[in-house]
Amino acid sequence: MSVPARVTLYSRPGCHLCDDARVVIERVCADLGTSYVEVSIDDDPVLRERYGEEIPVTLVDGRQHDFWRVDEQRLRAALSS
């Protein structure tokens, strides 16, 4: 049985802020031994409508944590609690 990802990154292809966010999320998740999943908002009209102007959006344990930029220390703190 797999453990669900604690971090979700909503993104879209070609988004440079999404690329930056992914680097931070990958580093933090690797350091803390947790997983993340990336979802393209372009694949879901509801997500595109909800998050279109805010991407990248980061969720931790299903709750919105950051948008536009990912603060590494803040993400580490959220995942350590």
N, C-alpha and C positions, 0 to 999 in steps of 0.2 A: 504494500500500500504506500503510495507516494504522499509526501507532505505537500500541501498546497503552498505556492509561492507567497511569501509575506509582502513582497514588493511588486507592484504593477506599474509599468511605464506605458502610458498612452502617448503615442507618437505618430508620425507620418513620414514616409520616405522623402528624402531630400531636405529635411529640416535640420539645420546646423545646431540649433539649441538641443534638439533631440539627441544628436550625436554626442554633444557635450554631456548631457544628462546620463546617457548610457555608459559612458566611461566612468563616471563617478559611481553610478549604481553597481556596475560590474565589480569595481574595486572594493566597495564597501561590502557587498554581498559575499565576495570571495574571502575577504578578511574575516567576516563573521560567520561564515559557513551557512549562509542562508541562500535562498533562491529568489529569482525574480522572473517575471514574465513580461514580454513586450507585446503590446496590442496596437495595431495600426488603426487609427480612428477612421481612415479612409475605407475600411472594410465594413463599417457599421454606421448607417445613417444616424442612429440615435446618438452614438458617441461623437460623430462628426458635428452634429448640432450642439451637443452639450459642451464639448471641449475644443471646438474649432479654433477659437482665438486665444486659447490658453496653453496650447501644447508647447513643450512636453508637460504632462501632468503625471505626478508620482503619487501613488496610493500606498499606504502602509497598513497592512491588515484590513484592507477594504475601505479605509478612510483617506480622503484627500490629504496629502502631506505637503506637497509643493507644486508650483507650476512655474513655467518659463525656465527657472534655474533650480538646480538641486544643490542644497547646502550640505556638504559632506559631513560636517560635525553634527548637524541637526539630524540627518538621516541615521548616522551611527547611534546617536542618543535614542532615537525612536526605536531602533531595532535592538537595542541593548536593554530596554525596559521590559 
